[in-house]
Amino acid sequence: MVMVIIERVLLVLGSLCLFLYGMKVMSDGIQQSAGSRLQSVLGLMTGNRLSAVFTGFSVTAIIQSSSATTVMVVSFVNAGLLTLQQSIGVIMGANIGTTVTAWIVALIGFSLQIDNLALPAIGIGFIFRMARWKHQEMGNMLIGFGLLFLGLSFLTQSMPKLDAVDFSFIKEFSGAGFLTDLIGVGLGFILTILIHSSSASTAIMITMAFNGYIDFQFGAAMILGANIGTTIDAALAAIGTKTMAKRAALVHIFFNVLGTVWAIILLRPLLGFVQNITPGGKDASITIQMAMFHTVFNIINTIAFLPFVKQFASFVTFLVKDKDPVEETLEVYKLPYVAGSIDAPELSIIRAEKEIRDMAALGFSMYRSLRQTIESLREDTVYPLIKELQKKENYADQMREELTRFLMECTRRQLNRKSEHNVSLLLWIIADLEDLTDDCYSISILLERSVRKNQIFKQAEIDALTPYMGQVEEFLAFVGAHLGGKLDPEQSQYAKTIEEGIDLSRNKLRKLGQKRIEEGEDVKTELLFIDLVRRIERLGDYCYGISNALEDME
C-alpha cells in the first residue's frame, strides 16, 4: 500500500513538472519568435489607461505569465520607462491576460484526445527546431505546446479516482459556508506561491475540478487565492528599487487583494452570474465554468477600478513616501533588476537600452563640463573638473560591468536570432561609451598638466578649438538621440559627414599647432595643444563607431 502511494505521488509530481516545463518552453519559444512584435506592443504603454490595459493583456497573453509582466512593469517604472499611472493600467491588463491559459486548458486540454494533439506537436516542433531557417524558434513553441498538454494528460491520468482513494478530507472543506471560501483562497494562495505561476496553478485547479476533487465554488475560491499569490513576484522585484517601483508593486498587491475581497464577499452571486453567461449554464463542463469565472472576475475587477487610477496612484504615493532629496553621489551603480529573474529576455533588452541611453547622457555631461573648462581654463576650474569626471568615470565603469552582465544573462535565455544580433551590437556600444568616458577623464588630466606647468593655451587657440569641440558635441547629441533605434541611410550619411568634418578640423588644428612651433611659440604648450586635439577627435571616433552599430541594428 505504501509503495502504491509513493508511486502515485511520483507520477503526479512528474506529470506536474512536465506540464510546468512545457509551459516554460512554450513561453520562451513564443518570445523568441515574436520578440520584435512584443516590443511594438510595449510602445502602447505610453498611451492612455485603456491602451495600457490592452498592453498588459497582450504581453501577458503572449508570454503566458502575468508574474513576468508585472515584474517587468516594476522594473520599467524603476527605470523611468513607465509612469506610475501607466503601470496601473498594464497591471490590470496583465490580470486579464493570464486567463488565456485557463481557456487553452479548458477548451483543448479536456475536450480533445490530448495524445493525438501533443505528440504530433512535439514531432513537428522538433523538425522545426533542427531545421536551420529563420522560423526555427517556432519549433520551441510547438515542443512546449506538446509537452504542456502531454503533462496535462499524464496529470489527469495519474490522479487517483475518487473511489480508489479516500478524499473525505477535501470534502470536509465543503459545507462550511464562508469558512470554506477562505480555505479555498488560502490553498490557492499557497499553491501559487509554491509554483510561482498563477497560470500554472489555475490549470492545476481546473484539472482537480475535472477529476472531481473540488466543486465549482471551492475551485473559484482557489482561483481568487491564486490572484493574490501571483503578486509575490512583483513584491520581490521591488526590493532595493526606487520609490516609484515600490509604489507600482504595492498597486499590484492592493489591486489583487481588494479584488479578491469583494469577490469572496459576493462569491455566490458572482458564481450564479458566471453560470448564467456560460454556454450550457450549470450543465456546462466545470472546466469551462472555472475558465469563465477566472475571466469574468478579472474583467469586472478591472472595469471597477480603472476609473480610479489617479486615486490609486495618490493612495500608494501617500503610503510610500518620497525619500529625502539628496544630491546624486554617483558612487555605486546597481542595475535595479535581478538578471537571474528574467522571464522575458526579449523585453528585458528594452530595459538595457534605457540604461545605455543613461550611460550616453553621462558621457555627454562629462564632455560638456570639459568644453566649458577648456573655454575658461584656470586652476580654480580644472581641479573641480577632475574630481567630477573621476567620479563619473568610475560610475561609467560600473555601468559597463553591470550592463554587460545583464545582457549576457539575456543571451543565456535563448533569444531569437535578431535579438542576439542586436545584443552583440549593444555590447559594442557599451564598450565605446565606457571608452569615451575614459578619454574624457584623461583629457581633464591633460588640462590639469597644462595649468600646473603653466602651459596655458592662447586665446587664438581656444577660439580655433571652439567650433571643433562644437562638432564633437553635435555628434554626441546625435548619437544620444538615436540610441535604442536603427539609423536609416540618410541618418548614417549624416553621421559620416560629421565624422569627416571632425577629421578635417583635426588636421587644420594640428597644422595650426605645428605652424606656431615654427613661429617660435613654446614647443611643450603646442605639443600639448596637438595632443588635446587628437584626444577630442577620438571622442568623435567613438560616436562614429556607435552610429555604425546603430546602422547595423535589425
N, C-alpha and C positions, 0 to 999 in steps of 0.2 A: 504493500500500500504506500509506503514511504517513497519507494522508487518510482511508483506511478505519479505521485505528486511532484517529485523532483523533475521527472521527465516532462510533465505537463508545464511546469513553471519555466523550464528551459526553452520549450517550444514557443511559449508565449513571449518570452524575453527575446528570443532570436527573431521571431516574426516582427516584434515591435522595432527592434534595431534595424531590420531590413527595410521596414516601412520608413523610418526616420532617415536612414541613409539614402533611400530612393528620393525622398523629398529634397534632401540637400543637393544631390546630384542633379535633379531636375531644375532646381532653383539656380544652381551655378551655370548649367547649360543655357537656360533662358537668358541669364545676364550676359553670357558670352556672346550669344547670337543677337541680342537686342541692346547691346551696350550703348550705341550711339543714339538709338531711339529713346532709351531711358534718359539720356542727358537732355534730349529735346523736351521730354515730358517735364523734366525738372525746371525748364525755363518758365513754365506756367506758375511757378511758386511766387513770382513777383507780381502776379495779378491780384484780383480781389479775393474775398474769402471763399466764393464759390469755386473759383479756379484752383484755389489751394486745396479745397476738399477733393476736387477731381484729381489733382496731382497725387495726393496721398492715396486715393483709391487706386489709381492707375499703377503707380510704382509698386504698391503692396500686392496688387493682383498679379503683377508680372513676376516679382521676386518671391512671392508666396511667403512673406514674413513681415508681419506688422512690427515685430520687435526690431528687425533690421532697419525698417523705415524710420521708426521713432528714434532709434539710436543715431541714425544719420541726421535727422532733424535737430537733435540736441547738438550734434557736432557742428552742423551748418549755422545754427544760431550762435554758437560759441565763436565761430569764425567770422560772424558778421554777414554771412551769405543770406540769412533769413532774419526778418524781424520777429519779435515775439508773437504779434498778431497773425502773421503769415503762418508761423509754425503751428498755431492752434488749429487752423483750418486743415493743414496737412495731417495732423494727428487724428482729427475727426475722420478724414477720408481714409486713413490707414485702417481704422477700425472697421470700416465698411469693406475695404479691400480684402481683409483677412477672411471674410465669409466665403470667398470664392472657393477656397479649399474644401469647405464643408459641402458645397454644392457639387464639386467634382466627385467627392467620395460618395455622396448620397445618390447622385444620378448615374454614375458609372460603376462605382465600387460594388453595389449590391443589385444592380439592375441587369448587368450583363455577366456572361461567363468570363470572369476576370482572366483565367489562364489563357483563354483564346485571344485576349487583348494584350496581356502583359508580355508573354513570350515573344510574339512577333515584334512588338515594340523594341524589346531588348535586342533581338536579332537585327532588325533594320538599323537601330541605333549603333550597333557595333560596326556594321558595314560603313555607315556614315562616318564613324569615328576613325576607322582605319583608312578611309579614302583621303587622299591629300588634295582637298579642294576647299573653296572659300567658305562653304557651309558646313565645315567639319564640326563646328560647335553644336549643330543640331543633333549630332549623334549623342552627345552627353544628355541633352534634354530628353531624347527618346529613351535612352537607357534608364535615366532616373524615373521617367514616367512608368516604364515597365516594372522597375524594382519597387516603386511605391505601391502599385496595385498587386504585385506578387506578394509583397509583405502584408498588405491588407487581406489578401486571400488566405495566406497562412495564419494570420492573426484570427480571422473568423473561424477557420477550421480547428485551430489549436485550443481555442477557448472551450472548456468542458460544457456539455449541455446541462441545463438546469436539473434534469432528472438524474444526472450522473454524480453531481456534487451538491452538497447541501449549501445553498446560498441564502439560508434564512437570515443570516446576519445582515445581508443587504436589505432584505425585505423588512427587517425591523426598523430601518430608517424611515420607511413609508408610514403614513397614517399619523404622524406626529405633528401635522399642521405646519405652522411657521418654523418650528424647530427642524423639520425635515428639509425645508428650503435652505436654512442656514447651514445645515450639514452638507448639503449638495454644493453650496457656494464654497465652503471650506475645502472639500475634496477637490473641486475643480481648480481652486487656487493653488493647492499643494501640488497637484499633478502638473500644472503648467509651469510652476517654478522648477520642478524636477526635470522636465523635458526641455524647458527654455523655448517653447514654441506654442502659442495658443492655437495655431493652425493644426499642429500635430495632435495636441491634447484634445481638440474638438473632434478630430477624426476618430480618435480612440473612443471618445464618449459616444459617438454615433455608432461605432462598432459594438460597444457594450449594449446600447439600446437595441440594436438589430438582433443581438443574441438573447435579449430578454432579461438582462441583468438589472436594468434600470427602466423606469417608465418615463413618459414624456416630461412630466413635471420635474422629476428628480434630475433628468438629463438637462433640462433648461436651466435649473439652478446651478448645475455644474458648469454650464457654458458661461453663466454670469460670473462664477468664480474665476474661470479662465480669463475673463475680461480684466479682472484685477491683477491676476498673476503675470500677465504679459507686460505690466508696467515696470517690472523689476529691472529689465534690461536698460530702459531709459534712465532709471534711478542710478544704476551703476555707472552708466556712461557720463552722468553729470558730476560724478565725484571728481574734485580737483579742477573743475571748469570755472568759467566766468559766471557772473551773476545771472546774465540773460539765459545761459544754458541751464542753470539750475531752475530758473523760472519755467522754462519750456518743459523740463522733466516733471516739475510739480503740476503743470497744466495737464499733462498726460495722466498722472495719478488721480488728480481731482476729477477729471472728466470721466474716467472709467469707474471710479469709486461711486461718484454721485449717480451715474447712470445705473449702476448695479443696485444702489439703494432704492431708487424709485421703482425699478423693475421688480425687485424682490417684494416690495410692498404691494405692488399691483400685479403680482405674478399670475394669479388665476384669471383676471380679466384679460391680461395680455395673452395667455395661452389660448383662451377662447377666441380672441381676435385672430390669432395666427391660424388656428384650425379653420376658422370661417373663410379666410382668404386662400388657404392651401387647397389646390385642386384635389377633390376627393374628401375634403373635410376631415372628420375624425377617423374616417376609414382609410385615409391616405397612409402610406408607409411611414413608420415612425422616423425613419432616416430623413425623409423629405420634410416632415414636420420640424425636426430639430434644425435642419439647414435653414428652413424658412424662419424659425424663431431667431436664429443667430443673425440673419439678415435684417429682419424687421426690427429687432431690438436696437441694432446699431444705427439703422436709418432714422428711427424715431429719436434716438438719443442725440444724433447729430442735428436733426431738424429742431429739436427742443433747445439746444444750447447754441446753435450757430448765430442767432441774432444777438447773443450776449458775449461775443468775442471780446469786445473792448472791456466789458465789465470783468470778464475772466482775466484778461491781461492786467487790469488795475488791481484785482484781488491778489494775484500771485506777486505783483510788484510790491503790494503792501506787506505781504508775508516775508518776502525775500528782499531785504533792504539792499540798496546800493552800498558798496564798500566806500570807506572814506577815500576821497580822491587823493591820489599820491602821484608824484612825478614818476614818469616811466624811467625805470632804472636800467633796463636792457642788460641785466646781469645774467639771467639764466633763461634760455629758451626751452620750452617744453611743448611739443606738439600736443595740444589738449584733446587727444583722441587716441585710444589704445589700438595700435595697429593689429594686435592679435585678435581683436573683437570684430574685425572687418568681415561682414557677411555679404556685402555688395561691393566688391572691389571696383567694378566699372564706375559706380557712382562715387566711390571714395577718391577717384582721380580728380574730380571737381574740387574736392576739399584740398588736395595738394596744390592744385592750380591757384587757388586763392592764397595759400601761404607763399607760393612762388611770387605772386604779384606783390605781396607784402615785402618779400626779400628784395625785389626790384625797387620798391619805394624806399627801402632802407639805403640801398646803393645810391639812388638818386639824391637823397637828402645829404649823404656824405659828399657827393660831388658838388652840390650847391654850396655847402659850407666851405669846401676847398676854393671854389671860384670866388666867393666873397672875400676870403682871406688873401688870395693872391692879388686881388684888386686893391687891397689896403694892407700890404704886408708889413707888420710891425711885431715887436716882441710881445706886446700885450694881446695880440690876436692869434699868434701862431701856437703858443703853448696851450691855451684852452682848446684850440682845434685838435691838437694831438691827443689830448685827453678824451675829447668827444669821439674822435674817429677810432681810437683804440678800443673803446667800449663797444662801439657799433660793429667794428670788425670782428671782435670776439663773439658778438651775438650772431653775426652772419655765419661764422664758422659752426656754431651750434645749430643754426637753422639748416645748413647743408647736411650735417650729420643726421639730424632727426628726419628731415625730408627724404634723404636717400634711404634711410632705414624703412621709412613709411612706404615709399614706392616699391622697394624691393619686397616688402611684405605683400603688397598688392600683386606683384608678379607671381608670387608663390600660390596665389589663389586662382590660377588658371584664367587669365584674361584672354579675350579674343585677340586675333592677330593684329587688328587695327590698334587696339588699346596697348598691346605690348610694344608696337612700333612707337606710339606716342609717348609711352612711359620712358623709353630709351632716350627720346629727344628731350623730355623734361629733365632727366638726369644730367644731360649735357648742358641744358640751360642753367640748372642749379650750379654746376661747376663753374660756368662762365660768370655767373653773378657773384659767386664767392671770390673768384679771382679778381673781379672788378673791385670788390670792397678791399681786398688785399692791396691792390695798386693804389687805391685812394689813400689808404693809410700810409703806404710807402712814400707817396707824394708829400704828405704832411711832414714826414721825417726829412725829406729833401728841403722843404721850406724852412724847417727848424734849423737845418745846417746853414742855409742862406743867411738867416738872421744872426745866428750865433757867430758866424765868421765874417759878418758884415759884408756879405756879398749880395747887396741889395740890387734888384733889377731897376734899370732906368725907366722913367715914365713912358718913354717911347716904346720900350719892350712890353710893358704892361698893356699899352694901347694896342700893340700888334697882337698880343695874346687874347684880348677880349673877344673879338669875333670868332677866333679859333675855338675858344672854350664854349662860345655860344653854339657852334656847330655840334660839339660833342653833347652839350646839354639837350639840344634838339633831338639828337639820336637816342639819348636815354629816355626822353619823354615819349618818343615814337615807339620804342620797344615796350615800355611800360604800358602804353595804351593798347597794345595788341597781344599781350600775353594772355594765354587761355584760348586763343583762336588760331586761325590759319591765314597767312598772308596771301592775298591774291597777286597775280602777276604785276599789276600796277603798283601795289604796295612794295613788292620785292624790288622793283626797279627804283622806287623812291629810296629804299634803304641802300641800294647800290650807289645811287647818286650821292647820298650823304657821305658814304664811306669814301668815295673818290674825292669829294670835296675836302674831307678831313685830311686825306693823304696829300692833296695838293697844297693845302695850307701848311701842313707839317714841313714839306720841302721848302717852301718860301721862308718859314721861320728859321729853319736850320741854316739856310743861306744868309739870313739876316745876322744870326749869331756869328757865323764864320766871317762875314764881312766886317763886323765890329771888332773881331780879334785882329783882322788885318789892319784895321784903322788904329790899333794900339790900345783898345779897351782891355780891362782886366781879364786875363785868359780864364781864370778859375770861375769868375762870375758868368762869363759867356758859355763856358762848358756846362755849368750848372743850368743855364737857361736852355741849352740844347737838350740836356738830359730831361728837363721838365717837359719840353715839347714832345719828346719821344714817349714819355710815360703817359701823357694825356692822350696821345694818338692810340696807345694800346687800349685805352678805355673804349675808343671807337671800334677797335678790332673786336672786343668782346661783344659790343652791341651788334656788329655785323654777323658774328657767329650765332648770336641768339636769333637774329632775323632769318638766317639761313635755316635754323632749326624750325622756326615757325612756318617757313615756306614749305618744309617737308612734312608738316603735320597732316594727318588724314582726318 
